[in-house]
């Protein structure tokens, strides 16, 4: 029985470490420190990391002075829900391991699934862990590939698809021409 509790405790600690370490597979914030041009910012999900890297390489060749940043796209409300779920999962696993009945605190009778979980702690902890991770991943999979150059220039969430490299270059050329034109216009005094 001690071995069972120790292994469940180890699973809980491992889960906590994984939950608090951040998304290491995602897109890390990347910056070009020596570029002085306009800032092109990508907000994407980790599934588009390779596309981001390919676009970045091609864009640096075409626009050597451009600054490019990439970061994970996390809408604030969804991020808070996923974070809460991650902590709640660990709390439930902890309660299963120590055998405390949280329903008694509220004067309620424990449901049958809780009783089953107390009799099958390993399976219950694994179910809570994997079911919670599945829901968290579903919440975080937005499909985002958002691009801004001072203003939004592309949104996969709105368009439903990624821009081709030619589309992106055309958009950036138009935006940069417009910015140069706006910066060189004489100011009229009234």
Biotite code that builds the C-alpha atoms (Angstrom):
import biotite.structure as struc

atoms = struc.array([
    struc.Atom([0.000, 0.000, 0.000], chain_id="A", res_id=1, res_name="UNK", atom_name="CA", element="C"),
    struc.Atom([2.909, 2.375, 0.744], chain_id="A", res_id=2, res_name="UNK", atom_name="CA", element="C"),
    struc.Atom([4.315, 1.719, -2.738], chain_id="A", res_id=3, res_name="UNK", atom_name="CA", element="C"),
    struc.Atom([0.941, 2.625, -4.280], chain_id="A", res_id=4, res_name="UNK", atom_name="CA", element="C"),
    struc.Atom([0.736, 5.921, -2.395], chain_id="A", res_id=5, res_name="UNK", atom_name="CA", element="C"),
    struc.Atom([4.353, 6.767, -3.224], chain_id="A", res_id=6, res_name="UNK", atom_name="CA", element="C"),
    struc.Atom([3.817, 6.095, -6.936], chain_id="A", res_id=7, res_name="UNK", atom_name="CA", element="C"),
    struc.Atom([0.648, 8.191, -6.962], chain_id="A", res_id=8, res_name="UNK", atom_name="CA", element="C"),
    struc.Atom([2.447, 10.988, -5.135], chain_id="A", res_id=9, res_name="UNK", atom_name="CA", element="C"),
    struc.Atom([5.283, 10.791, -7.683], chain_id="A", res_id=10, res_name="UNK", atom_name="CA", element="C"),
    struc.Atom([2.689, 11.000, -10.495], chain_id="A", res_id=11, res_name="UNK", atom_name="CA", element="C"),
    struc.Atom([1.183, 14.083, -8.849], chain_id="A", res_id=12, res_name="UNK", atom_name="CA", element="C"),
    struc.Atom([4.563, 15.805, -8.466], chain_id="A", res_id=13, res_name="UNK", atom_name="CA", element="C"),
    struc.Atom([5.463, 14.949, -12.077], chain_id="A", res_id=14, res_name="UNK", atom_name="CA", element="C"),
    struc.Atom([2.110, 16.378, -13.238], chain_id="A", res_id=15, res_name="UNK", atom_name="CA", element="C"),
    struc.Atom([2.713, 19.552, -11.278], chain_id="A", res_id=16, res_name="UNK", atom_name="CA", element="C"),
    struc.Atom([6.174, 19.954, -12.786], chain_id="A", res_id=17, res_name="UNK", atom_name="CA", element="C"),
    struc.Atom([4.797, 19.431, -16.302], chain_id="A", res_id=18, res_name="UNK", atom_name="CA", element="C"),
    struc.Atom([1.938, 21.862, -15.733], chain_id="A", res_id=19, res_name="UNK", atom_name="CA", element="C"),
    struc.Atom([4.119, 24.657, -14.366], chain_id="A", res_id=20, res_name="UNK", atom_name="CA", element="C"),
    struc.Atom([7.080, 24.305, -16.706], chain_id="A", res_id=21, res_name="UNK", atom_name="CA", element="C"),
    struc.Atom([5.232, 25.931, -19.621], chain_id="A", res_id=22, res_name="UNK", atom_name="CA", element="C"),
    struc.Atom([4.870, 24.773, -23.191], chain_id="A", res_id=23, res_name="UNK", atom_name="CA", element="C"),
    struc.Atom([8.386, 23.893, -24.269], chain_id="A", res_id=24, res_name="UNK", atom_name="CA", element="C"),
    struc.Atom([7.175, 22.456, -27.570], chain_id="A", res_id=25, res_name="UNK", atom_name="CA", element="C"),
    struc.Atom([5.510, 25.719, -28.502], chain_id="A", res_id=26, res_name="UNK", atom_name="CA", element="C"),
    struc.Atom([6.903, 28.699, -30.297], chain_id="A", res_id=27, res_name="UNK", atom_name="CA", element="C"),
    struc.Atom([9.332, 30.526, -28.091], chain_id="A", res_id=28, res_name="UNK", atom_name="CA", element="C"),
    struc.Atom([9.431, 34.269, -28.335], chain_id="A", res_id=29, res_name="UNK", atom_name="CA", element="C"),
    struc.Atom([11.970, 34.943, -31.059], chain_id="A", res_id=30, res_name="UNK", atom_name="CA", element="C"),
    struc.Atom([13.454, 38.338, -31.790], chain_id="A", res_id=31, res_name="UNK", atom_name="CA", element="C"),
    struc.Atom([15.941, 39.619, -34.307], chain_id="A", res_id=32, res_name="UNK", atom_name="CA", element="C"),
    struc.Atom([17.982, 41.980, -32.148], chain_id="A", res_id=33, res_name="UNK", atom_name="CA", element="C"),
    struc.Atom([19.992, 43.775, -34.814], chain_id="A", res_id=34, res_name="UNK", atom_name="CA", element="C"),
    struc.Atom([17.212, 44.538, -37.302], chain_id="A", res_id=35, res_name="UNK", atom_name="CA", element="C"),
    struc.Atom([15.940, 48.104, -37.293], chain_id="A", res_id=36, res_name="UNK", atom_name="CA", element="C"),
    struc.Atom([12.969, 47.884, -39.642], chain_id="A", res_id=37, res_name="UNK", atom_name="CA", element="C"),
    struc.Atom([9.278, 47.406, -38.950], chain_id="A", res_id=38, res_name="UNK", atom_name="CA", element="C"),
    struc.Atom([8.092, 44.710, -36.539], chain_id="A", res_id=39, res_name="UNK", atom_name="CA", element="C"),
    struc.Atom([6.352, 41.712, -38.095], chain_id="A", res_id=40, res_name="UNK", atom_name="CA", element="C"),
    struc.Atom([4.669, 39.711, -35.356], chain_id="A", res_id=41, res_name="UNK", atom_name="CA", element="C"),
    struc.Atom([3.346, 36.158, -35.643], chain_id="A", res_id=42, res_name="UNK", atom_name="CA", element="C"),
    struc.Atom([0.978, 34.697, -33.071], chain_id="A", res_id=43, res_name="UNK", atom_name="CA", element="C"),
    struc.Atom([0.546, 30.996, -33.750], chain_id="A", res_id=44, res_name="UNK", atom_name="CA", element="C"),
    struc.Atom([-0.171, 27.662, -32.131], chain_id="A", res_id=45, res_name="UNK", atom_name="CA", element="C"),
    struc.Atom([2.712, 25.244, -31.699], chain_id="A", res_id=46, res_name="UNK", atom_name="CA", element="C"),
    struc.Atom([1.467, 23.068, -34.589], chain_id="A", res_id=47, res_name="UNK", atom_name="CA", element="C"),
    struc.Atom([2.529, 25.791, -37.038], chain_id="A", res_id=48, res_name="UNK", atom_name="CA", element="C"),
    struc.Atom([6.046, 26.182, -35.662], chain_id="A", res_id=49, res_name="UNK", atom_name="CA", element="C"),
    struc.Atom([7.691, 24.741, -38.787], chain_id="A", res_id=50, res_name="UNK", atom_name="CA", element="C"),
    struc.Atom([5.624, 26.978, -41.104], chain_id="A", res_id=51, res_name="UNK", atom_name="CA", element="C"),
    struc.Atom([6.609, 29.980, -38.984], chain_id="A", res_id=52, res_name="UNK", atom_name="CA", element="C"),
    struc.Atom([10.300, 29.058, -39.224], chain_id="A", res_id=53, res_name="UNK", atom_name="CA", element="C"),
    struc.Atom([10.094, 28.607, -43.018], chain_id="A", res_id=54, res_name="UNK", atom_name="CA", element="C"),
    struc.Atom([8.303, 31.942, -43.460], chain_id="A", res_id=55, res_name="UNK", atom_name="CA", element="C"),
    struc.Atom([10.827, 33.645, -41.169], chain_id="A", res_id=56, res_name="UNK", atom_name="CA", element="C"),
    struc.Atom([13.800, 32.400, -43.187], chain_id="A", res_id=57, res_name="UNK", atom_name="CA", element="C"),
    struc.Atom([12.251, 33.444, -46.488], chain_id="A", res_id=58, res_name="UNK", atom_name="CA", element="C"),
    struc.Atom([11.189, 36.846, -45.153], chain_id="A", res_id=59, res_name="UNK", atom_name="CA", element="C"),
    struc.Atom([14.637, 37.606, -43.716], chain_id="A", res_id=60, res_name="UNK", atom_name="CA", element="C"),
    struc.Atom([16.116, 36.959, -47.175], chain_id="A", res_id=61, res_name="UNK", atom_name="CA", element="C"),
    struc.Atom([13.626, 39.282, -48.860], chain_id="A", res_id=62, res_name="UNK", atom_name="CA", element="C"),
    struc.Atom([13.472, 41.930, -46.095], chain_id="A", res_id=63, res_name="UNK", atom_name="CA", element="C"),
    struc.Atom([16.832, 41.930, -44.258], chain_id="A", res_id=64, res_name="UNK", atom_name="CA", element="C"),
    struc.Atom([15.912, 44.918, -42.040], chain_id="A", res_id=65, res_name="UNK", atom_name="CA", element="C"),
    struc.Atom([12.600, 43.553, -40.808], chain_id="A", res_id=66, res_name="UNK", atom_name="CA", element="C"),
    struc.Atom([12.211, 42.511, -37.170], chain_id="A", res_id=67, res_name="UNK", atom_name="CA", element="C"),
    struc.Atom([10.235, 39.285, -36.720], chain_id="A", res_id=68, res_name="UNK", atom_name="CA", element="C"),
    struc.Atom([8.770, 38.014, -33.471], chain_id="A", res_id=69, res_name="UNK", atom_name="CA", element="C"),
    struc.Atom([6.854, 34.823, -32.921], chain_id="A", res_id=70, res_name="UNK", atom_name="CA", element="C"),
    struc.Atom([4.859, 33.770, -29.898], chain_id="A", res_id=71, res_name="UNK", atom_name="CA", element="C"),
    struc.Atom([2.134, 31.367, -28.895], chain_id="A", res_id=72, res_name="UNK", atom_name="CA", element="C"),
    struc.Atom([-1.408, 32.511, -29.515], chain_id="A", res_id=73, res_name="UNK", atom_name="CA", element="C"),
    struc.Atom([-3.406, 32.169, -26.334], chain_id="A", res_id=74, res_name="UNK", atom_name="CA", element="C"),
    struc.Atom([-6.722, 33.972, -26.056], chain_id="A", res_id=75, res_name="UNK", atom_name="CA", element="C"),
    struc.Atom([-6.948, 35.231, -22.473], chain_id="A", res_id=76, res_name="UNK", atom_name="CA", element="C"),
    struc.Atom([-10.285, 33.629, -21.395], chain_id="A", res_id=77, res_name="UNK", atom_name="CA", element="C"),
    struc.Atom([-9.343, 30.225, -22.817], chain_id="A", res_id=78, res_name="UNK", atom_name="CA", element="C"),
    struc.Atom([-5.893, 30.449, -21.243], chain_id="A", res_id=79, res_name="UNK", atom_name="CA", element="C"),
    struc.Atom([-7.465, 31.078, -17.814], chain_id="A", res_id=80, res_name="UNK", atom_name="CA", element="C"),
    struc.Atom([-9.883, 28.168, -18.213], chain_id="A", res_id=81, res_name="UNK", atom_name="CA", element="C"),
    struc.Atom([-7.067, 25.808, -19.250], chain_id="A", res_id=82, res_name="UNK", atom_name="CA", element="C"),
    struc.Atom([-4.881, 27.013, -16.351], chain_id="A", res_id=83, res_name="UNK", atom_name="CA", element="C"),
    struc.Atom([-7.722, 26.480, -13.885], chain_id="A", res_id=84, res_name="UNK", atom_name="CA", element="C"),
    struc.Atom([-8.348, 23.014, -15.286], chain_id="A", res_id=85, res_name="UNK", atom_name="CA", element="C"),
    struc.Atom([-4.662, 22.153, -14.927], chain_id="A", res_id=86, res_name="UNK", atom_name="CA", element="C"),
    struc.Atom([-4.633, 23.134, -11.245], chain_id="A", res_id=87, res_name="UNK", atom_name="CA", element="C"),
    struc.Atom([-8.030, 21.522, -10.590], chain_id="A", res_id=88, res_name="UNK", atom_name="CA", element="C"),
    struc.Atom([-6.759, 18.264, -12.108], chain_id="A", res_id=89, res_name="UNK", atom_name="CA", element="C"),
    struc.Atom([-3.856, 18.221, -9.656], chain_id="A", res_id=90, res_name="UNK", atom_name="CA", element="C"),
    struc.Atom([-6.187, 18.960, -6.747], chain_id="A", res_id=91, res_name="UNK", atom_name="CA", element="C"),
    struc.Atom([-8.498, 16.080, -7.694], chain_id="A", res_id=92, res_name="UNK", atom_name="CA", element="C"),
    struc.Atom([-5.551, 13.701, -8.112], chain_id="A", res_id=93, res_name="UNK", atom_name="CA", element="C"),
    struc.Atom([-4.231, 14.792, -4.706], chain_id="A", res_id=94, res_name="UNK", atom_name="CA", element="C"),
    struc.Atom([-7.627, 14.179, -3.081], chain_id="A", res_id=95, res_name="UNK", atom_name="CA", element="C"),
    struc.Atom([-7.825, 10.740, -4.680], chain_id="A", res_id=96, res_name="UNK", atom_name="CA", element="C"),
    struc.Atom([-4.332, 9.861, -3.422], chain_id="A", res_id=97, res_name="UNK", atom_name="CA", element="C"),
    struc.Atom([-4.889, 10.943, 0.170], chain_id="A", res_id=98, res_name="UNK", atom_name="CA", element="C"),
    struc.Atom([-8.401, 9.496, 0.229], chain_id="A", res_id=99, res_name="UNK", atom_name="CA", element="C"),
    struc.Atom([-10.230, 12.628, 1.431], chain_id="A", res_id=100, res_name="UNK", atom_name="CA", element="C"),
    struc.Atom([-13.876, 12.970, 0.522], chain_id="A", res_id=101, res_name="UNK", atom_name="CA", element="C"),
    struc.Atom([-14.406, 16.559, -0.700], chain_id="A", res_id=102, res_name="UNK", atom_name="CA", element="C"),
    struc.Atom([-18.165, 16.053, -0.860], chain_id="A", res_id=103, res_name="UNK", atom_name="CA", element="C"),
    struc.Atom([-18.357, 15.636, 2.928], chain_id="A", res_id=104, res_name="UNK", atom_name="CA", element="C"),
    struc.Atom([-17.173, 19.249, 3.315], chain_id="A", res_id=105, res_name="UNK", atom_name="CA", element="C"),
    struc.Atom([-20.365, 20.364, 1.566], chain_id="A", res_id=106, res_name="UNK", atom_name="CA", element="C"),
    struc.Atom([-22.608, 17.920, 3.426], chain_id="A", res_id=107, res_name="UNK", atom_name="CA", element="C"),
    struc.Atom([-23.160, 15.854, 0.291], chain_id="A", res_id=108, res_name="UNK", atom_name="CA", element="C"),
    struc.Atom([-22.974, 12.141, -0.211], chain_id="A", res_id=109, res_name="UNK", atom_name="CA", element="C"),
    struc.Atom([-20.080, 11.041, -2.418], chain_id="A", res_id=110, res_name="UNK", atom_name="CA", element="C"),
    struc.Atom([-21.179, 9.918, -5.902], chain_id="A", res_id=111, res_name="UNK", atom_name="CA", element="C"),
    struc.Atom([-20.508, 6.384, -7.065], chain_id="A", res_id=112, res_name="UNK", atom_name="CA", element="C"),
    struc.Atom([-17.636, 7.457, -9.325], chain_id="A", res_id=113, res_name="UNK", atom_name="CA", element="C"),
    struc.Atom([-15.803, 8.878, -6.293], chain_id="A", res_id=114, res_name="UNK", atom_name="CA", element="C"),
    struc.Atom([-16.283, 5.606, -4.404], chain_id="A", res_id=115, res_name="UNK", atom_name="CA", element="C"),
    struc.Atom([-15.001, 3.712, -7.454], chain_id="A", res_id=116, res_name="UNK", atom_name="CA", element="C"),
    struc.Atom([-11.994, 6.075, -7.616], chain_id="A", res_id=117, res_name="UNK", atom_name="CA", element="C"),
    struc.Atom([-11.135, 5.374, -3.993], chain_id="A", res_id=118, res_name="UNK", atom_name="CA", element="C"),
    struc.Atom([-11.134, 1.651, -4.717], chain_id="A", res_id=119, res_name="UNK", atom_name="CA", element="C"),
    struc.Atom([-9.131, 2.055, -7.954], chain_id="A", res_id=120, res_name="UNK", atom_name="CA", element="C"),
    struc.Atom([-6.774, 4.936, -7.218], chain_id="A", res_id=121, res_name="UNK", atom_name="CA", element="C"),
    struc.Atom([-4.271, 4.287, -9.993], chain_id="A", res_id=122, res_name="UNK", atom_name="CA", element="C"),
    struc.Atom([-6.949, 4.058, -12.694], chain_id="A", res_id=123, res_name="UNK", atom_name="CA", element="C"),
    struc.Atom([-8.830, 7.037, -11.274], chain_id="A", res_id=124, res_name="UNK", atom_name="CA", element="C"),
    struc.Atom([-5.697, 9.231, -11.215], chain_id="A", res_id=125, res_name="UNK", atom_name="CA", element="C"),
    struc.Atom([-4.792, 8.186, -14.750], chain_id="A", res_id=126, res_name="UNK", atom_name="CA", element="C"),
    struc.Atom([-8.322, 8.886, -15.976], chain_id="A", res_id=127, res_name="UNK", atom_name="CA", element="C"),
    struc.Atom([-8.401, 12.336, -14.365], chain_id="A", res_id=128, res_name="UNK", atom_name="CA", element="C"),
    struc.Atom([-4.938, 13.142, -15.722], chain_id="A", res_id=129, res_name="UNK", atom_name="CA", element="C"),
    struc.Atom([-5.531, 12.039, -19.310], chain_id="A", res_id=130, res_name="UNK", atom_name="CA", element="C"),
    struc.Atom([-9.115, 13.301, -19.588], chain_id="A", res_id=131, res_name="UNK", atom_name="CA", element="C"),
    struc.Atom([-8.082, 16.686, -18.220], chain_id="A", res_id=132, res_name="UNK", atom_name="CA", element="C"),
    struc.Atom([-5.088, 16.891, -20.580], chain_id="A", res_id=133, res_name="UNK", atom_name="CA", element="C"),
    struc.Atom([-7.347, 16.043, -23.520], chain_id="A", res_id=134, res_name="UNK", atom_name="CA", element="C"),
    struc.Atom([-9.728, 18.868, -22.613], chain_id="A", res_id=135, res_name="UNK", atom_name="CA", element="C"),
    struc.Atom([-6.844, 21.320, -22.026], chain_id="A", res_id=136, res_name="UNK", atom_name="CA", element="C"),
    struc.Atom([-5.313, 20.485, -25.408], chain_id="A", res_id=137, res_name="UNK", atom_name="CA", element="C"),
    struc.Atom([-8.675, 20.914, -27.100], chain_id="A", res_id=138, res_name="UNK", atom_name="CA", element="C"),
    struc.Atom([-9.066, 24.346, -25.511], chain_id="A", res_id=139, res_name="UNK", atom_name="CA", element="C"),
    struc.Atom([-5.583, 25.424, -26.597], chain_id="A", res_id=140, res_name="UNK", atom_name="CA", element="C"),
    struc.Atom([-5.925, 24.180, -30.208], chain_id="A", res_id=141, res_name="UNK", atom_name="CA", element="C"),
    struc.Atom([-7.295, 27.363, -31.711], chain_id="A", res_id=142, res_name="UNK", atom_name="CA", element="C"),
    struc.Atom([-5.733, 26.902, -35.152], chain_id="A", res_id=143, res_name="UNK", atom_name="CA", element="C"),
    struc.Atom([-4.387, 30.451, -34.970], chain_id="A", res_id=144, res_name="UNK", atom_name="CA", element="C"),
    struc.Atom([-1.812, 31.874, -37.358], chain_id="A", res_id=145, res_name="UNK", atom_name="CA", element="C"),
    struc.Atom([-2.156, 35.621, -36.839], chain_id="A", res_id=146, res_name="UNK", atom_name="CA", element="C"),
    struc.Atom([0.220, 38.131, -38.459], chain_id="A", res_id=147, res_name="UNK", atom_name="CA", element="C"),
    struc.Atom([0.563, 41.831, -37.660], chain_id="A", res_id=148, res_name="UNK", atom_name="CA", element="C"),
    struc.Atom([2.751, 44.583, -39.098], chain_id="A", res_id=149, res_name="UNK", atom_name="CA", element="C"),
    struc.Atom([1.702, 47.469, -36.827], chain_id="A", res_id=150, res_name="UNK", atom_name="CA", element="C"),
    struc.Atom([-1.852, 46.443, -37.768], chain_id="A", res_id=151, res_name="UNK", atom_name="CA", element="C"),
    struc.Atom([-3.327, 42.989, -38.376], chain_id="A", res_id=152, res_name="UNK", atom_name="CA", element="C"),
    struc.Atom([-2.426, 41.847, -41.910], chain_id="A", res_id=153, res_name="UNK", atom_name="CA", element="C"),
    struc.Atom([-3.533, 38.179, -41.822], chain_id="A", res_id=154, res_name="UNK", atom_name="CA", element="C"),
    struc.Atom([-5.751, 36.042, -39.621], chain_id="A", res_id=155, res_name="UNK", atom_name="CA", element="C"),
    struc.Atom([-6.178, 32.323, -40.172], chain_id="A", res_id=156, res_name="UNK", atom_name="CA", element="C"),
    struc.Atom([-9.026, 32.419, -37.652], chain_id="A", res_id=157, res_name="UNK", atom_name="CA", element="C"),
    struc.Atom([-10.914, 34.800, -39.975], chain_id="A", res_id=158, res_name="UNK", atom_name="CA", element="C"),
    struc.Atom([-9.776, 33.527, -43.384], chain_id="A", res_id=159, res_name="UNK", atom_name="CA", element="C"),
    struc.Atom([-9.758, 29.818, -42.565], chain_id="A", res_id=160, res_name="UNK", atom_name="CA", element="C"),
    struc.Atom([-6.382, 29.146, -44.222], chain_id="A", res_id=161, res_name="UNK", atom_name="CA", element="C"),
    struc.Atom([-2.700, 30.030, -44.087], chain_id="A", res_id=162, res_name="UNK", atom_name="CA", element="C"),
    struc.Atom([-1.393, 32.645, -46.498], chain_id="A", res_id=163, res_name="UNK", atom_name="CA", element="C"),
    struc.Atom([0.817, 31.394, -49.285], chain_id="A", res_id=164, res_name="UNK", atom_name="CA", element="C"),
    struc.Atom([4.301, 32.850, -49.321], chain_id="A", res_id=165, res_name="UNK", atom_name="CA", element="C"),
    struc.Atom([3.364, 34.930, -52.398], chain_id="A", res_id=166, res_name="UNK", atom_name="CA", element="C"),
    struc.Atom([0.261, 36.290, -50.639], chain_id="A", res_id=167, res_name="UNK", atom_name="CA", element="C"),
    struc.Atom([2.276, 37.194, -47.564], chain_id="A", res_id=168, res_name="UNK", atom_name="CA", element="C"),
    struc.Atom([4.998, 38.940, -49.599], chain_id="A", res_id=169, res_name="UNK", atom_name="CA", element="C"),
    struc.Atom([2.368, 40.885, -51.554], chain_id="A", res_id=170, res_name="UNK", atom_name="CA", element="C"),
    struc.Atom([0.612, 41.940, -48.331], chain_id="A", res_id=171, res_name="UNK", atom_name="CA", element="C"),
    struc.Atom([3.910, 42.996, -46.738], chain_id="A", res_id=172, res_name="UNK", atom_name="CA", element="C"),
    struc.Atom([5.007, 44.903, -49.865], chain_id="A", res_id=173, res_name="UNK", atom_name="CA", element="C"),
    struc.Atom([1.687, 46.779, -49.903], chain_id="A", res_id=174, res_name="UNK", atom_name="CA", element="C"),
    struc.Atom([1.855, 47.539, -46.166], chain_id="A", res_id=175, res_name="UNK", atom_name="CA", element="C"),
    struc.Atom([5.453, 48.721, -46.341], chain_id="A", res_id=176, res_name="UNK", atom_name="CA", element="C"),
    struc.Atom([4.757, 50.933, -49.379], chain_id="A", res_id=177, res_name="UNK", atom_name="CA", element="C"),
    struc.Atom([1.778, 52.406, -47.566], chain_id="A", res_id=178, res_name="UNK", atom_name="CA", element="C"),
    struc.Atom([3.866, 53.051, -44.438], chain_id="A", res_id=179, res_name="UNK", atom_name="CA", element="C"),
    struc.Atom([6.656, 54.684, -46.462], chain_id="A", res_id=180, res_name="UNK", atom_name="CA", element="C"),
    struc.Atom([4.081, 56.791, -48.315], chain_id="A", res_id=181, res_name="UNK", atom_name="CA", element="C"),
    struc.Atom([2.432, 57.854, -45.026], chain_id="A", res_id=182, res_name="UNK", atom_name="CA", element="C"),
    struc.Atom([5.805, 58.774, -43.489], chain_id="A", res_id=183, res_name="UNK", atom_name="CA", element="C"),
    struc.Atom([6.954, 60.860, -46.480], chain_id="A", res_id=184, res_name="UNK", atom_name="CA", element="C"),
    struc.Atom([3.732, 62.859, -46.970], chain_id="A", res_id=185, res_name="UNK", atom_name="CA", element="C"),
    struc.Atom([4.127, 66.546, -46.137], chain_id="A", res_id=186, res_name="UNK", atom_name="CA", element="C"),
    struc.Atom([2.213, 67.709, -43.105], chain_id="A", res_id=187, res_name="UNK", atom_name="CA", element="C"),
    struc.Atom([-0.389, 70.345, -43.858], chain_id="A", res_id=188, res_name="UNK", atom_name="CA", element="C"),
    struc.Atom([-0.816, 73.151, -41.373], chain_id="A", res_id=189, res_name="UNK", atom_name="CA", element="C"),
    struc.Atom([-4.236, 74.749, -41.050], chain_id="A", res_id=190, res_name="UNK", atom_name="CA", element="C"),
])
